[in-house]
């Protein structure tokens, strides 16, 4: 469950940006969960491979990953994690096998669908007032920003961007993710 735990911790730091062109389907969620479970098994098969997937162990590592997660204005958490894992030849072959045997054409497609599921999950957990508070973080004067610990300041600065993106998550995606509960 390390990958799931890491995903949820990073989601809390960087909830996600909506990016779906099409609505999620039940098969997308099912395929994602299947691939995810296979990937969790790979973590024990390759314990010495540094993938940066366990960012929960080091808050500064999580913050470094946040900087890399925005790709053209889209959440790219899974893309960043997969990029790290794909550097290991044997693990990359196993990762490709896990995603293709679970119904995805590629690791990129898995990452895209997973990012959309993560965004829908986060949106399902946030109220309208939560989103307003995130947007207000962008309006904090420098004197108030200076009072926020440096590692947390970056999250505060991303607040408005995250809130706008989460507002764009399709309601049908949120309903599907709530119904299917891919994160337990």
Protein Blocks (a to p, Z undefined) as FASTA:
>chain_A
ZZmmmmmmmmmmmnbpcfbfbdcdfklmmmmmmmmmmmmmmmmmmmmbcghlmmmlpmkl
mmmmmmmmpgghiacklmmmmmmmmmpmklmmmmmmmmmmnopabfklmmmmmmmmmmmm
mmmmpcfklmmmmmmmmmpcfklmmmpcfklmmmmmmmmmmmmmmmmpcfklmmmmmmno
mnZZ
